[in-house]
Amino acid sequence: MLTLVSFHQWSALAVIIVTIMGVAVGRYPWLRMNRATIALTGAVLLMGIGAISLDQAYAALDLNTLTLLFAMMIVNANLRRAGFFQWVAHRVVQGANSPRQLLALLVVAAGILSALFLNDTIVLVFTPLVLEICTLAAQAPLPYLVALATAANVGSTATITGNPQNMLIGIASSLSYRDFLVALSPVALVGLLIVWVVIVAVYRRDFTATRLVKPAHVATAVNRPLLIKSTVAAGAMLVFLLAGVAPPLAALLAASFLLVSRRTNPEALFGEVDWSLLVFFSGLFIVTAALETTGISAQLFALVQPLARQGIAMLSLVAAVLSNLISNVPAVLLLRPFVPHFAQPTQVWLTLAMATTLAGNLTLLGSVANLIVAEGARRQGAELSFNAYLKAGLPITILTLGWGIFWLYWRF
């Protein structure tokens, strides 16, 4: 049982709970605050009440994770400006001869690109492209939008650079990019197959046609010099990562190479960096560090330890539930201090990466990628409702989590 012995601990816990709740919901009633401002305000308030000192707050900032995020944003911004993602969408359309093939190619493209370049970036760029393709090919957009969101989440399971929570886990665990990939890529690959099967089964009326009305043209505004430069940088980054170079350094090398330019306006490029996400992470680092400085984390560990030690299945369930209650990044940050104390920390890290990522497919609110797809569709007049998403999201989550648990049991 959690026993707090001082007013100082109680007040710190109250601030942390209110902050995490705000982050989970995304806003506070009657206030114009987003997740970044909520996390930052909570962090400052904890410093103000003495729950964590300014020096401790500075030390809590995980510069490796923040650097990796920042560098990946630079790489992704250049790929987006070069038209790389539009070119991939064009290839997807040209390679499909039926609605089922179009769905399969979309699932594969979204999954692989998300593993390499961060799932949130992929869905942000691909949502308008998917809607354009569906309009030109006379296809109902709903199945493809759900496929885009779920495939991006599933594919991102495979690598450290796939999503923000994997970046946290990759840095904290000191697992190499290659070891992480070898351990979880089978989960992602089979998971993508599950996504395709479930989407076809749930929306079977949309996939009865055997021929696809191919659009005559899908816009591909490609900047050829930048495309070559960006793909070379991204390819070199992948080689560095597989060779064992630390992920932050590998991403920084690629980003720095792309910043050397005669044509690209640096102010415009930096304007595409998601500074709000960096602020959000910084605030959460400080908020969760306050659990340790106040002694609350030791008591929480005593509560979590018996559940986690019951095996991969129970740990996956705890991580999945926590991810849907407070979101996956806060869930990983809350559990992160406890992992080194377990007998097999590598197993626990990989289980957290698998479970917190795949759990994001449960509902429309389960991951930021889902919300990006829904909001992007809404802006263009298409609706992805909570219930419509749940029809496919629920079975996809159950089946992929089940497969992930089985795979990790077999592996360990």
C-alpha positions in Angstrom: 0.0 0.0 0.0 1.2 3.5 -0.8 2.0 5.3 2.5 3.0 8.9 2.2 4.4 10.3 5.5 4.6 14.0 4.9 2.6 16.9 3.5 5.5 17.5 1.1 5.0 14.1 -0.4 1.3 14.5 -0.6 1.5 17.9 -2.3 4.0 16.6 -4.8 1.9 13.5 -5.6 -1.2 15.8 -6.1 0.7 17.9 -8.6 2.0 14.9 -10.4 -1.4 13.3 -10.6 -3.1 16.4 -11.9 -0.3 16.9 -14.4 -0.5 13.3 -15.7 -4.3 13.5 -15.9 -4.0 16.7 -17.9 -1.5 15.0 -20.2 -3.7 12.0 -20.7 -6.8 14.1 -21.6 -4.7 16.6 -23.5 -6.2 19.7 -21.9 -7.9 21.2 -18.8 -11.4 22.6 -18.9 -11.7 26.3 -19.5 -7.9 26.6 -20.2 -6.1 26.9 -23.5 -3.4 24.4 -22.6 -2.0 21.5 -24.5 0.1 18.5 -23.4 3.4 20.5 -23.6 2.2 23.5 -21.5 0.6 21.1 -19.0 3.8 19.1 -18.6 6.0 22.2 -18.3 3.7 23.9 -15.8 3.6 20.8 -13.7 7.4 20.6 -13.7 7.8 24.2 -12.7 5.2 23.9 -9.9 7.0 20.9 -8.5 10.2 22.9 -8.4 8.3 25.8 -6.8 7.0 23.6 -3.9 10.5 22.1 -3.4 9.7 18.6 -4.7 12.6 18.8 -7.0 15.4 21.3 -7.2 16.5 23.2 -10.3 19.7 21.3 -10.5 17.9 18.0 -10.1 15.5 19.1 -12.8 18.4 19.9 -15.2 19.8 16.4 -14.4 16.5 14.8 -15.1 16.5 16.0 -18.7 17.5 13.0 -20.9 19.5 14.8 -23.5 20.1 11.7 -25.5 16.4 11.2 -26.1 15.8 14.9 -26.8 18.7 15.0 -29.2 17.5 11.9 -31.0 14.0 13.4 -31.3 15.3 16.7 -32.6 17.7 15.2 -35.1 15.0 12.8 -36.5 12.7 15.8 -36.9 15.3 17.5 -39.1 15.8 14.4 -41.2 12.0 13.9 -41.6 11.5 17.6 -42.5 14.0 17.3 -45.3 12.4 14.0 -46.6 9.0 15.7 -46.5 10.3 18.8 -48.4 12.0 16.6 -51.0 8.7 14.9 -51.8 9.9 11.5 -50.7 6.7 10.4 -49.0 4.6 11.6 -52.0 6.9 9.5 -54.2 6.3 6.4 -52.0 2.5 7.0 -52.2 2.7 7.2 -56.0 4.6 3.9 -56.0 1.9 2.3 -53.8 -0.9 3.3 -56.2 1.0 2.2 -59.3 1.8 -1.2 -57.8 -1.8 -2.0 -56.8 -4.3 -3.8 -59.1 -7.1 -4.3 -56.6 -8.4 -2.7 -53.4 -6.9 -5.5 -51.3 -3.5 -5.0 -53.0 -3.8 -1.2 -52.4 -4.5 -1.9 -48.7 -1.6 -4.3 -48.4 0.9 -1.9 -50.0 -0.4 0.9 -47.8 0.0 -1.2 -44.7 3.5 -2.3 -45.7 4.6 1.3 -46.6 3.2 2.9 -43.5 4.7 0.2 -41.3 8.2 0.2 -42.7 8.4 4.0 -43.0 7.1 4.4 -39.4 9.8 2.0 -38.2 12.5 4.1 -39.9 11.2 7.7 -39.6 8.8 8.0 -36.6 5.2 7.0 -36.8 3.7 10.5 -36.1 5.6 12.0 -39.0 4.4 9.2 -41.4 0.7 9.6 -40.5 0.9 13.4 -40.7 2.2 13.2 -44.2 0.3 10.2 -45.5 -3.3 11.1 -44.3 -4.0 13.7 -47.0 -2.3 11.5 -49.6 -4.5 8.5 -48.6 -7.6 10.6 -48.9 -6.5 11.9 -52.3 -5.8 8.3 -53.5 -9.2 7.1 -52.2 -11.0 9.9 -54.0 -9.2 9.3 -57.3 -9.5 5.5 -57.1 -13.2 5.6 -56.0 -12.5 3.9 -52.7 -14.2 4.5 -49.3 -11.5 6.2 -47.2 -12.5 4.8 -43.8 -10.7 1.3 -44.1 -7.6 2.9 -45.4 -7.5 5.6 -42.7 -7.8 2.9 -40.0 -5.1 0.9 -41.8 -2.8 3.8 -41.9 -3.1 4.6 -38.2 -2.8 1.0 -37.0 -0.1 0.0 -39.4 2.0 3.0 -38.4 1.7 2.0 -34.7 2.5 -1.6 -35.4 5.4 -1.0 -37.7 6.9 1.5 -35.2 7.3 -1.4 -32.7 10.3 -2.7 -34.6 12.9 0.0 -33.9 14.2 2.6 -31.5 13.4 5.4 -34.0 9.8 4.1 -34.6 8.1 6.2 -31.9 8.8 8.4 -28.9 8.3 5.7 -26.3 10.8 3.4 -28.1 13.3 6.2 -28.1 13.0 6.5 -24.4 13.4 2.8 -23.9 16.2 2.5 -26.4 18.2 5.2 -24.6 17.4 4.0 -21.1 18.1 0.3 -21.8 21.3 0.9 -23.8 20.1 -1.7 -26.2 21.7 -1.3 -29.7 19.5 -0.5 -32.7 20.3 -3.8 -34.2 19.5 -5.9 -31.0 16.2 -4.0 -30.7 15.4 -4.6 -34.3 16.1 -8.3 -34.1 14.0 -8.7 -31.0 10.9 -6.8 -32.1 10.8 -6.8 -35.9 9.0 -10.2 -36.0 6.3 -8.7 -33.8 5.9 -5.8 -36.2 6.0 -7.9 -39.4 3.4 -10.4 -38.2 1.4 -7.5 -36.7 1.2 -5.8 -40.1 -0.2 -9.0 -41.6 -2.8 -9.0 -38.7 -3.7 -5.4 -39.6 -4.4 -6.3 -43.2 -6.4 -9.4 -42.3 -8.6 -7.6 -39.7 -9.2 -4.6 -42.0 -10.3 -6.8 -44.8 -12.6 -8.9 -42.5 -14.2 -5.9 -40.7 -14.7 -3.8 -43.9 -15.2 -6.8 -46.3 -17.8 -5.0 -48.3 -15.2 -2.4 -49.4 -12.9 -5.2 -50.7 -15.1 -7.3 -52.9 -13.9 -5.7 -56.1 -11.2 -7.6 -57.9 -10.0 -4.6 -60.0 -8.9 -1.1 -58.9 -9.8 2.0 -60.7 -6.3 3.4 -60.9 -6.0 7.2 -60.8 -4.4 8.8 -63.8 -2.1 10.8 -61.7 -1.1 11.3 -58.0 0.7 14.6 -57.4 4.4 14.0 -56.8 6.1 17.4 -56.3 9.6 16.0 -56.0 12.7 18.2 -55.4 15.2 15.8 -57.0 18.5 17.3 -55.6 17.0 17.4 -52.1 15.5 13.9 -52.5 18.9 12.4 -53.4 20.6 14.2 -50.6 17.9 13.3 -48.0 17.8 9.6 -49.0 21.6 9.4 -48.9 21.5 11.0 -45.4 18.8 8.7 -44.2 20.5 5.6 -45.7 23.8 6.6 -44.0 22.0 7.1 -40.7 20.5 3.5 -41.0 24.0 2.1 -41.7 25.4 3.9 -38.7 22.6 2.6 -36.5 23.1 -1.0 -37.7 26.9 -0.6 -37.2 26.3 0.2 -33.5 26.7 4.0 -33.5 24.7 5.6 -30.7 21.3 6.5 -32.1 21.5 10.2 -31.1 24.9 10.6 -32.8 23.8 8.7 -35.9 20.7 10.9 -36.3 22.8 14.1 -35.6 25.3 13.2 -38.2 22.5 12.8 -40.8 20.8 16.0 -39.7 24.0 18.0 -39.7 24.7 16.8 -43.2 21.3 18.0 -44.3 21.7 21.4 -42.7 24.7 22.1 -45.0 22.7 23.7 -47.9 22.8 26.5 -50.4 19.0 26.3 -51.1 17.1 25.5 -47.9 16.1 28.3 -45.7 17.2 27.2 -42.2 14.5 29.3 -40.4 11.8 27.6 -42.5 13.4 24.2 -41.8 13.6 24.8 -38.0 10.0 26.0 -38.2 9.0 22.4 -39.1 10.6 21.1 -35.9 7.9 20.1 -33.3 9.3 22.2 -30.5 6.1 21.5 -28.5 7.0 17.8 -28.4 10.4 18.6 -27.1 9.0 20.8 -24.4 6.4 18.1 -23.6 9.2 15.5 -23.1 11.3 17.9 -21.0 8.4 18.6 -18.7 7.6 14.9 -18.3 11.2 14.1 -17.5 11.1 16.5 -14.6 7.6 15.5 -13.4 8.5 11.8 -13.2 11.9 12.5 -11.7 10.1 14.2 -8.8 8.7 10.8 -7.9 12.2 9.7 -7.1 13.4 12.9 -5.3 10.4 12.7 -3.0 10.7 9.0 -2.3 7.3 8.1 -3.9 8.9 5.9 -6.6 10.2 3.4 -4.0 6.7 2.9 -2.7 5.2 2.6 -6.2 7.8 0.0 -7.1 6.7 -2.1 -4.1 3.2 -2.0 -5.6 4.2 -2.7 -9.2 6.9 -5.4 -8.6 4.5 -8.3 -7.7 2.5 -7.7 -10.8 5.4 -7.4 -13.1 7.1 -10.5 -11.7 4.2 -12.7 -12.8 5.6 -12.7 -16.3 5.5 -11.1 -19.7 1.7 -11.5 -20.1 0.9 -9.6 -16.8 3.5 -7.0 -17.4 2.1 -6.5 -21.0 -1.4 -6.1 -19.6 -0.3 -3.6 -16.9 1.6 -1.6 -19.6 -1.3 -1.7 -22.0 -3.8 -0.6 -19.5 -1.6 2.2 -18.2 -0.9 3.4 -21.7 -4.6 3.8 -22.4 -5.2 5.5 -19.1 -2.4 8.1 -19.2 -0.8 7.6 -22.7 2.2 5.6 -23.7 5.0 8.1 -23.2 4.0 8.9 -19.6 3.5 5.2 -18.9 7.0 4.4 -20.0 8.4 7.3 -18.0 6.6 6.2 -14.8 7.8 2.6 -15.2 11.3 3.5 -16.3 13.0 3.8 -12.9 11.8 0.4 -11.8 13.1 -1.7 -14.8 16.8 -2.0 -13.8 15.7 -3.6 -10.5 14.2 -6.7 -12.2 16.1 -9.9 -12.8 15.8 -9.6 -16.6 15.7 -5.9 -17.4 16.2 -6.5 -21.2 13.1 -8.7 -21.3 11.2 -6.0 -19.4 12.3 -3.2 -21.6 11.3 -5.1 -24.8 8.0 -6.0 -23.2 7.3 -2.4 -22.4 8.2 -1.3 -25.9 5.9 -3.9 -27.5 3.0 -3.5 -25.1 2.9 0.3 -24.9 3.1 0.7 -28.6 0.6 -2.0 -29.7 -1.9 -0.9 -26.9 -2.1 2.4 -28.8 -4.3 0.8 -31.4 -7.1 0.0 -29.0 -9.1 3.2 -29.4 -8.9 6.4 -31.4 -7.5 8.1 -28.3 -4.9 5.4 -27.7 -2.0 7.1 -29.6 -1.1 10.5 -31.0 -0.8 8.9 -34.5 -4.5 7.9 -34.3 -5.5 11.4 -33.4 -3.3 12.9 -36.2 -5.1 10.7 -38.8 -8.6 11.6 -37.4 -7.8 15.3 -37.3 -6.2 15.3 -40.7 -9.2 13.5 -42.2 -11.7 15.9 -40.5 -10.0 18.9 -42.0 -10.6 17.4 -45.5 -14.2 16.5 -44.9 -13.7 12.8 -44.0 -14.8 11.4 -40.6 -13.0 8.7 -38.6 -15.2 8.3 -35.5 -14.4 6.6 -32.2 -16.8 3.7 -32.8 -15.8 3.2 -36.5 -12.2 3.0 -35.4 -12.9 0.7 -32.5 -14.4 -2.0 -34.7 -11.0 -2.7 -36.2 -8.8 -1.3 -33.4 -10.0 -3.7 -30.7 -9.3 -7.0 -32.6 -6.1 -5.6 -34.0 -4.9 -4.8 -30.5 -5.9 -8.1 -29.0 -4.3 -10.2 -31.8 -1.1 -8.2 -32.0 -0.6 -8.1 -28.3 -1.2 -11.8 -28.1 1.3 -12.4 -30.8 3.8 -10.1 -29.1 3.5 -11.8 -25.8 3.9 -15.3 -27.4 7.0 -14.1 -29.4 8.7 -12.7 -26.3 7.9 -15.8 -24.2 9.4 -17.9 -26.9 12.4 -15.7 -27.3 13.2 -15.6 -23.6 
